[in-house]
Amino acid sequence: MLPETGRAADLAFLLVVAAAYAQAVLVGWDAFTLWQFLGATLAVLAYGALSAHWVQVRLQRSTLVLQLLYFVIQAALAATVITLFGASGFIGLIVLPLASQAVLFLPTPWPVFGFTLALGAVLLPIAWTGGWQAILQVGLAYLAGLVFVALFTQVALDERRANQEAQRLTRELQEANLQLRRYAAQVEELATTKERNRLAREIHDSLGHYLTVVNVQLEAARLTCETDPQRALQSLAQAQAMTREGLAEVRRSVASLRQPATEGRPLAERIARLVEESQAHGLALEFSVSGELPPLSPQAELTLFRAAQEGLTNVRRHAKASHATLILDCSGTQSVRLSLVDNGGGAAQPQDGFGLLGLRERVQLLGGAMHTVTEPGAGFSLEVELPR
């Protein structure tokens, strides 16, 4: 219970007691003896003072035993006051705050105990002074008043608890929103890092290959420009052709940054274009599709496309192969597999360059696997497998 509630209940208690006491004195003044008046007054003062003191103690988390003892003492004092005043006027109203305090401060089910004591404190003196007939005439009215006060207090208490719960939930929601903003900032940072890595892969997979080939051709032209001008011109022509292809690839990469890199065409058709480009450079290349290509995410299609592009570029640049086979296998029920095998020179200790490293990252992000196999004189094999 908050201090504000305790002070409000204390003030209401004292006002009700003072009003009931004043009304009883004014109505029955002529009928009181001096000792009767003094005894009732002392009992009322003790009743009010104990209430004020107990409310403060209750706010300091007093024990249940002390709380119940308080209600027993207050009920006895109230009964004494009512008996001494002879149920004059509405002196019985002094028990109404007890019913309210029982609801406010006692844990369930003990409010019933406090309510019963308050009811007994008013009914027993009425029965003592006026008999049981007086209980039927007046007691029922006090009973209704006590019930009304208890119910009204319970409603007010429920409303206050609901407000406190709403405030607690509001604070939790504010904390949750703050945490969400922190998480959003972290996600944004991770997304930025991921996008940087993706852009790095795109630059290497597209423009990097062409610039490497152009550099090789220009170096060949520089070395042969004096001894073999015709060959130098051929190297320059090839460098120019690769430059045009690189520019076209840059345009495709820019388009892929604006939208998913599907280019509006089926994956098999896009890979077929890569095959045609490789065949135009003199590579004997066979391409086949096994099964029906299932619906794939744009990221999965881009990864398979980049795998074919990286593999074919490596065959043209490093393998010194005369023949290669590219297969897009869609017949599996769990995965889609792309494999590229050439008859080039191979390598004793295969190492992933930037292109294969970027490709492996792409595959792993999609939960797939990438395998490379090579031996000297046995060619090079690249296999990428993605879940359907």
PyMOL commands that set and color helices and strands:
alter all, ss='L'
color gray80, all
select helices_A, chain A and resi 3-31+34-59+64-85+91-105+111-224+229-258+267-280+298-319+354-365
alter helices_A, ss='H'
color red, helices_A
select strands_A, chain A and resi 284-290+323-329+335-342+369-374+380-387
alter strands_A, ss='S'
color yellow, strands_A
deselect
rebuild
show_as cartoon
